[in-house]
Amino acid sequence: MTGVNAEDERFMRMALEVARNALGHTGNNPAVGTIIVRGHRVVARGWTQPPGEDHAEPHALRQPSPEEARGATLYVTLEPCCHHGRTPPCTDAILRAGILRVVVGTVDPFPLVSGRGIAQLREAGVVVDVGVLEAQCKHMNLGFLRVVAGGLPEVTLKAAISLDGRIATESGDSRWITGPEARAAAHQLRSEHDAVVVGIGTVLADDPELTVRLGSRQGNPLRVVLDSTGRSPPSAKVHGLGALVFCTVDHAHGARTRAPAGTEIVGLEPGEQGGRVSPRRVLEELARRGARRVLVEGGGKIHRAFLDADTVDTLELFTAGKVLAGGPGFVGGPGFALPSASRFALSNTRRVGADLWTTWDRA
């Protein structure tokens, strides 16, 4: 980062914020943000479009005039691609525009890029600085980077809870623990993920649609139900909208005979958790289908299964100022001993209406 100046972090933060527009809408592509700056003035912003459409850099480069782009600095959260896929190389668009300097958040580990995009730009005479806000840029695409390396998608566990950690009353009533502002924020969170996962208990108790109810956002994440024994009723709302249901192999055939059109049943060998489907195998299948960010909104049993499988990266908790003193907690099962407790570090706190939204990242 030999040429980094005092403003570079500020503009890269803008690029990270712009990249959020792409979360949940890029298929198996990374969610990338781009800012184009000329004379300390932002002249364009771009982010990754849906699969088959512009990547972040071409999306931004369509906005300024040729005179504004020529000689400008381009900030991008992930290394520009340099190969032909569904779209042309981003490096070609940068060079055609006459960009003088490119500031990259982090290198793309995808084998067809992985430093080649940076090298191509430098060979063409573009000044390239790498590693500005690198940790934040990597975190933005944690699931993408991990899957490229042969791992699992990024997993976020979300819950609306009372002050004493309950997700419902003793009688099972959960509507609504939190207020409308928190619920709207939860829908925004859902819109930023590729898949949303619940367990059969949530389907039977709440009959959720698992859709994004935000007027300005189009599209919904893949709806996923963990239903080891195939109990999900054909009339469940999630089936009417199309769902991916995971059963054990012993129950998959029966579930297929009952499933309505649009619902896909996947049979998996049971894991080690009492004959239920394995969260790790579910995540492997979701990664194969292009999911990079997975939101788990299940009840306590599903949350515990993902925690026990050591797959949870982030907790998103919406806490209401209520004490229920009974009812299920957001994590079920027997208690952890302190030395083996799942540990998370507080990374963000916001007030949403009368409720508190906290984000906890794996420690």
N, C-alpha and C positions, 0 to 999 in steps of 0.2 A: 504493500500500500504506500508506495513511495510518493505518489502525487496527491494523496488525500488532503483535503482542506477542511476548514472548520464547518463548512456548510454541508459536507457530504452526508453526515449522519442525519441531519435534518431532512434532506431530500430522500434519503433511503427510508426513513420512517414514513414519509408520504407514500413511497412506493409500496411499502408493506400494508399501509391502510388501503390503498387502491386494490391490492391483491385480494383483499377480503371479498370484493365483489365477485370474484371467480370461485370462491369456495363452494363446493357442492354442485358445480355446473361445468366441470371440465372433463368428466369421464376419468380415464386413467392418466390424463395429462396433469402436470403440476399446476397449481394456482399461482400465477406469477403477476407481479405488478411492475409497471414501468412509468417513470416520470422523465419528461424531456425538459431541459432547462437551458435557457439562453440568457446570458447577461443577468444572472441571479433571478430570473423570472421563469416560472413554470409556463410552458407553452402547450403542453399536451400531457394527458394521462391515459394509460391503457392497461388492460388486464386480459388474461387468457379468456378467449371466447369458447363456446361449446365445441365439442369435438368436430374437426373438419373445417372450422372457421379460424380466424386470425389468432395467433399467439399474441402475447402482451405487446411485444415490440412493434410488429406491423399495425396492431390496433392503435397504438399511440401515434405512429408515424403517419397515419392517414389524416391527422388533425391539423398540424401546423402547415404553413406555406413552405415551399421548398427553400425560400430564403431564411425562414426561421429555423428550419431543421439543420441546414448546412452550417457546420462549425459548432453545433450545440453539444451539450453533454447529456448522455442518456443514462439514467439510473435504472437498474433492473435487479430484482430480488434473486434471480437464478440465472446462471450462465446462458447466453443466447444459443439456441440450437444451430447446428451447421450441417444438417442432413435433410434430405427430402423424405418426408413422411406423408401424412395427409395434406400437409401444407409445405410451401417452400422454406428453405433455411432462413431463420431470422437474421443471421449474419449478412446474408445478401441484401436484405432490406436496409439494414443499418449502413452498409457500405454505399448503396445507391443513394441514400439520403445525405451522405456527406457528413455524418456525425463525426466529430473530432475526438471525443473522449467517451468511454463507457465505464461506468462504475458498477461492479457486480457484487451482489451480496454473498453468494456462495457458488461453488463449482457444482455443476450438474453431474451426478455419478452415473447417469445413463451411459452405457458403453459407447454409443454412437456419438456422444458429445464429450463428456468427461475431459475437459481441458482443451479440446480441439476447437471449440467455438472461440475461446479466448485467444488461442494461438493464431487462428485465422485472422482475427481482427488486428492483432499486433503485427502480423506479417504484412497487412495492408496499410500499415502506418497509423492505425488508431491507437491512442493512448488508453490502456486498460488497467484499472485498479480493481483488485479483488479483495473481498473479506470485510467490507463495511457492514456492520451489524450482522455479522455472519451467524451468530447463535440464533438471533431472532428470525433470520431468513430461513435457516434450517428448520426451526420450529414451525414456521408457516406451512412447510411441506413435509412434515415428519412422516406421514403415512406414505407419501410418494417415495421419499428417500429410502425408507425402510423396505418397502416392497421391491424396489429396484435392487436392493442388497440381498434379497431373498427372504425377507422377514414378513411380519404381519402388518396389517393396516394400523393406523393410529386409532385408538379406542378412547372415547369419552363417555363417562357414566354421568347421567343427568337425573336429578331428582328434585321434586318440590317437597319440602319438609317443614315440620313444626320446629319450634325451638328445642324440643326434646327428641328430634330426629325421626318423627313418625311420618309416614306417607299416607296414612288414612286413620280414621277413628277406629275404635274397638269394634264397631258395627260394620266397618268396611267403607264408610263414606269418605271420599277424597275430593269431592267437588264443592267448593274449591278451597284448598288450603292457602294458596297464594292468590294475589289480586290480579286484575286484568293486565297491568303493566308487566308483571313478571311472566304471565302466560304469553304475552306478545314477544317478550325477549326470548322465551323458550322456543317459540316458532321460528324466530330469526336464527337461533342456534340450529334448529332442525334443518333449515334451508341451507346451511353451510356444510352439511354432511352428505355423503354419498348413499348411506344406508342408515336406517333407524331400526333398532332391534328391541323387541319385547318378548316376554314369555307368555305361555298359554294362560297363566294365571291372570295377567293383565287383560288379555283378550276376553276371558270369561267374565271378569269382574267389571271392566270398563267399556268393552266393545269399542276401542278407539279406531279412528280412521287412519291415523298416522300421516296425515297430510300437512302441508304448510299452508296455514290460513293467514297469509299476508297479501294484501291486495296488489302490492307492487312487485311481488316475486312470482315467477312462473315456474312450474315444474315441482316435482316432489322427489324426495329420496326413495331409494328402493325400500319397500316395506318388508321386514323380515320377522318371522315368528318362530321361536324355539318351542316346539311341541313334540317332545320325545315320543309320546304314546299316541299321537294322532287324534287328540280330543277336540280340536278346533271345529266349531259348528260351521257348516257351509253358509249359514246366514250371517256370519260375522261381517261387520262393515269392511274390515281390512281385505276380505276376499273379493268383495264387489269392486274394489279398486285395483286388484291385482296384487299378489303377495308371493313371497318366497318362504316356504314353510319347511323347516328342518325337523325330521323325525328320525328315530332309529330305523335301521334297515328292516327290523321285524315288523314295524308298524307302517312303513311307507306305502306298501301296496294298498292296504285298507284306506289310508288317508287319500290316496289318489282316486279311488273309486267314489269318494264323497266330495272331493274338491270341485268347486265350480270352475267354469271357464275363466282363464286369466290367472289362476293360482298355480304355481309350480311347487311340487313336492320333491324334496331332496332327501334321500335316505343316507344316513351316516352310521358307521359303526359306533356303538356307544363308547363313551369315554370311561374314565375311572370314577365318575361322580354318580354312583348309584344307578348305572344303566342309562343315564341321560346323555343327550348329544354333547359333544365336547366343544366348549367355546373356541378352542384353538382350531379345531377342524372346521367350524363354522367360519372363522375369520380367514382361514386358508381358502375356502371356497369363495368367500366374498372378494378376496383379493384377486382370485382368478377371474372373477366377473368384472373387475375394474374398480372396485371400491377401494378407496385410499383413506377415507375418514368415516368412521363408524360411530354412531351415537347409540348408546344403550339406555333405553328408557324403561326397562323392566321393573318388576317388583323386587323385594328383598332377596328372593332365591336366585333370580337371574344375576343381580348385582354381585351376590356372593360367589356365584359360579365364575364370573369373569375375574373377580379379585383373586379367588383361589387359583385360577389358571395363570395368574401373574400377567395379565394382558391389558390392564387399565393404565392409561397414561395420564388422564385428567379427570377430575371431578368437577362438575358444574352443579352447584347447589343453590336452589332458590329457597330462602328461609323466611317463613312468616313469623310474625310476633305472636304466636299462639302456643300454648302448652296443652297437649292432648292427653298426656298421662295414660296412654293405652293405645292399642293398635299396633300394626306392623311397623318395624323400622325400615329404613331404606337399605340396610344390609341385614340379611337373615342369617340363620345358622348359629352354631355354637360360638361363644366368644373367643377372641384371640388372646393369647398371653401377650403381655407388653413386649417382650423381645421379638415376637413374630408378627406384631401388628403391621398392617399395611400402612406405609408412611407417605404423606403428601405434604408439600410445602405451599403455603398461600402465595398466589401470584397476582391476584386481582380482587378488588372489592368494589362493588357498585350498589347504589340504592336504586331500586326500581319500584316506584310507587311507595307503598308502605312496607315493602319487603327488601331483603338483602340478598344480593347475588354475589357469591364467592366462587372463585376459580382456584382449584388446587392441583398442582402438577406433581407427578411422581417425584418423590424426593431422591 
